[in-house]
Amino acid sequence: MNRLLRILFVVLLARPVVRLWLGLTVRHQQRLPLHGPAIVVANHNSHLDILALYSLFPLRLIPQVQPAAAADYFMRNRLSAWFATRVVGIIPVVRGGVAMGMDPLDGCRQALREGRILILFPEGTRGEPEALSEIKSGIWYLSRDFPDVPMVPVYLHGLGRAMGRGQWLPIPFFVDVAVGRPLQWLEDKPAFRQRIRDALLYLKQKTLPAMTGQEGQG
């Protein structure tokens, strides 16, 4: 039943909102993983980010794709928790869980062990529109345990203005997405975090031709 609910969520909500209401251009969509285990790392400016990322995958893969999201926001009450986990399919991450003796990434590790495609927002929270925040350390610890799992960077442009922090209804604002090549894990934690940041900033530049009305894939 959960598989059906998630597919219906994408068909009836994610794709119509992102593709029809907003409009979407994708560069190098073929670089997205088509099987797991795999990790997709993306910048985070809006709750629409999850919808946009879901809309990039074939429907047959949707049950295998799961985004990690903050438990304190999505698990506030029973109804919200049911919708977030059963319909949207999030993996709840307890922010500050280490201080409470918990492993906040346990659900993410389980997803990778089960061969799923994990969506991560390594900034940890929604940032300002079109601004990339600091890359948190959690992604390094997760990748250390799964160094051979491909990590694909994705940059989402426009969603922060379409529905940023504090907005409840999306404003029609065209969205550009650029998908990068897989990144390799580095033992040096700061260097690895910088590699992710550099990859996302590079992909951000890939959205500039669409912003200026130019053509081409870059």
Secondary structure, 3 states (H helix, E strand, C coil): CHHHHHHHHHHHHHHHHHHHHHCEEEECHHHCCCCCCEEEEECCCCCHHHHHHHCCCCHHHHHHEEEEEEHHHHCCCHHHHHHHHHHHCCEEECCCHHHHCCCCCHHHHHHHHCCCEEEECCCCCCCCCCCCCCCCCHHHHHHHHCCCCCEEEEEEECHHHHCCCCCCCCCCCCEEEEECCCECCCCCHHHHHHHHHHHHHHHHHHCHHHHCCCCCCC
